Amino acid sequence: MNIDKHKTAQVFASRLTYLLYKSDMSQSDLARKANIQPSTISYYICNRRKTPHAETLRKIAVVLGVSADYLIGLTDDLPEQYREEAKP
């Protein structure tokens, strides 16, 4: 399986940004709850750092209530609480 690390980092940054927005959580809130540095979250969102190591990815996924696979784009299974409401 050939994984494009640059694309994975872009997907991670995009999904992380979306989940923070939908959960009304700041980068600092996430960092505190996941016990990681706030600058680390910022680096991921700004694509200045590639995808996180497994343990950091796990911590972020647990705090946000999503799977690590979703965060890095291996699945599109977004939990119900983050889905857009259907428009009539």
C-alpha positions in Angstrom: 0.0 0.0 0.0 1.5 3.3 -1.1 0.7 6.1 1.3 1.2 9.7 0.3 2.5 11.3 3.5 1.9 14.9 2.2 -1.7 14.1 1.4 -2.2 12.4 4.7 -0.9 15.4 6.5 -3.2 17.7 4.6 -6.2 15.5 5.3 -5.2 15.4 9.0 -4.9 19.2 9.2 -8.2 19.7 7.4 -10.1 17.2 9.6 -8.6 18.4 12.8 -9.6 22.0 11.9 -13.1 20.9 11.1 -13.5 18.9 14.3 -12.2 21.7 16.5 -14.7 24.1 14.8 -17.7 21.7 15.1 -16.9 20.9 18.8 -16.4 24.5 19.6 -13.0 23.6 21.1 -9.9 25.8 20.8 -6.4 24.4 20.0 -5.4 25.2 23.6 -8.4 23.2 24.9 -7.5 20.2 22.8 -3.8 20.4 23.8 -4.7 20.6 27.5 -7.2 17.7 27.3 -4.8 15.5 25.2 -1.8 16.5 27.4 0.3 17.8 24.5 1.9 21.1 23.7 -0.5 23.8 22.2 2.2 24.6 19.6 2.0 21.0 18.4 -1.6 21.4 17.5 -0.9 24.6 15.7 1.9 23.0 13.7 -0.4 20.2 12.6 -3.1 22.6 11.5 -0.7 24.9 9.7 0.9 21.8 8.0 4.3 22.7 9.5 4.5 19.2 11.0 3.5 15.9 9.4 0.9 13.6 10.9 1.5 12.8 14.6 3.1 9.7 16.0 0.7 7.0 17.0 0.4 7.9 20.7 -0.3 11.6 19.9 -2.8 10.6 17.2 -4.6 8.3 19.7 -4.8 11.1 22.3 -6.2 13.6 19.8 -8.7 11.0 18.5 -9.9 10.1 22.0 -10.5 13.8 23.0 -12.4 14.5 19.8 -14.4 11.3 19.9 -13.3 10.1 16.5 -11.1 7.2 15.2 -7.5 7.7 14.3 -8.3 6.3 10.9 -10.8 9.1 10.3 -8.3 11.7 11.3 -5.7 10.5 8.8 -8.2 9.8 6.0 -8.3 6.0 6.0 -12.0 6.1 6.6 -14.7 8.7 6.1 -16.9 7.5 9.0 -17.6 10.7 10.8 -19.4 10.4 14.1 -23.0 11.6 14.1 -22.3 14.6 16.4 -20.1 16.1 13.7 -22.3 15.6 10.7 -24.0 18.5 9.0 -27.7 18.7 9.6 -29.7 17.7 6.6 -31.1 20.7 4.8 -34.8 20.3 3.7 
